[in-house]
Amino acid sequence: MSIDLSCVSSTSYTAFKVTITGRIHAEGISLAGAPISLSYSITSGTSWQDLTLVYTDTNGAFGAVWTPLVTGNYLIKAAMANTIEYAAAETIVNFAVMPFTEQTSQNVFSVTSNSTVSSLAFNSTSRILSFSIAGDSGTTGYATVYITKTIVQDAERAAWV
């Protein structure tokens, strides 16, 4: 049993929202009609706050839209309880978001990863967005970054270190 999970955020602070999507499958077979509990933690997983309960479609996909009340670091969890046919499953991703205000607009940066995200910062003078990612040794990780195009002067030349 496996749950894929991702978060996509808007880049504008006005009407800021996070779209949480995922898919559940077992040995390549999608699970239709499965109840998926979505929750978040601001305590590194010590406690969890319920977001919603959603059901998978015929392809095993699910989704919800969430509006966090504050910026910061979150853990987002998608979980399915034990059923007669399948064992319980859960996936947790890290989601970090911070605001950036210029004279003409308010923007939001966000990073989603299956590893721990920390030190998210933006230097408005040099226009450098920085953050740290840490995970277990020997594992494969990913990071998805959302940044408004108006802040990146030359997206083709963006550098990753």
N, C-alpha and C positions, 0 to 999 in steps of 0.2 A: 504494500500500500504506500503510495507516495502522493504528496501534495506539493504542487508548484505554486509559488506565491510571489506576487510583485506589487509594488506601489508606484503610481505615477502621480506626480503633483502638478498643479498649475504653477506658473512662475510669477503670477501677480498676487500681491497681498490682498487686493480687493477681490472678494468672492473666492478666497483661497479654498481649495478642496484637494483631497487625495482620493484617487480611484484605486481601490484594492481589487485585484483580479487574481484568479488562480484556476487550477484544474486538478482534479483528483483522479488517480488511475491506479490500477493494480495489475501488474504484469502486462502493461500495454492496453488494458481494457478500461475504458472510461466508465465511471459510475454515475448513472443518471438518478436524480432525485435524492441524492445523499445530503443530509443536513450538515452544514459547515458552520461552526461557531467562530466568529471573528472577535478578537479582543486586543487590547493594547496594555502595555506596561510602561510606567515611568520609573519603576524601581528595579530595573535590571532583571525583571522576571520574578521578583519576590512576591508581588501581588499583581493581579490582572483586573482590568475593567472591561466589561462586556461592551462590544459595539453593536453587534446584530447577529441574527441567525439567518443564513441564506441557504438555498437549496441549489444543487447543481442542475444544469440543463442536460439535454440528451448526450452532449459531448463531454460531460463531467466538468464543465466550466462553471465558475461562480464569480460574483462581483458585488461590490458595494461602494458607495461614495461616503467619505468621512470628512468632517471639517474639524480639525484639531483647534482647540481654543487658544493654545499657546505654542510658540516655537520651542524647539529643544530636541532631545533625543528620546526616541520611542522604540519599543519592541512591538512588532505586529505579529499576532499569532492566528493561524487558521487551524482548526482542529475538528476531527470527526470522531465521535465516540464509538465504542465497540458496537458491532452489529452481529447478527447471527452468522452472516457470511464473511465479514471482514473484521480484522483487528483494528483497534484505534490507531489514528495517525495524526500527526501535527507537524507543522512547519512554522519556524519563527524567522522573520527578517528584521534587520535593524533599519530604522528610518530616522534620519536627522534632518532638521529643517531650521533655517535661520532667515530673518528678514534683512533686507538692505534697502535703504531709502535714499533716493537721489532727489534733487530739487523738483524734478518733473514727474516722478513716479515712485511707487513702492513695489519692490520685487521680492521674490522669495527664492532661496537656493535650497535644494534638497538632495540628499544622497540616500539611496537604498542599497543594502548589501546583506549577504548572508553571513558576514563577519561583523565584528564590532567596529562601529564608526565613532570617531572622537575628534575633537579639536577642529570642528568645522568653523572656518573663518574666511572673511573676504577683506582684502586690502584694497580700498577704493582708489588709492593713489596709483599703485602698480597694476591694479585690476587682476590680482591673483586670488583665486579661490583655492584654499588649501584644506586638507583634512587628513586624518590618519585612519588606516584600516588595519585591524589585527585579527588573526584567526588561528585555529589550531594548525600546528606544523603538519605538513604532508597532505593537507586538504586543498581543494580548489575553491577559490572565492570569486565573487564578482562585485562590482559596484556600478550603479546606475545613477548618473548625475543629471539633474534638471536645473538649467540656468537660462534666463531670458536672453534672447539674441541681441537685444539692445546693449547689453553689458559686454558681450564678447565682440571686440572690434574686428577681429579676423578669425572666424571660427575654423577656417581651413588650416590655420597655423597654431591652433591651440596645442599646448604641450602637456604631456602627462609624465610625471616623474614618479 
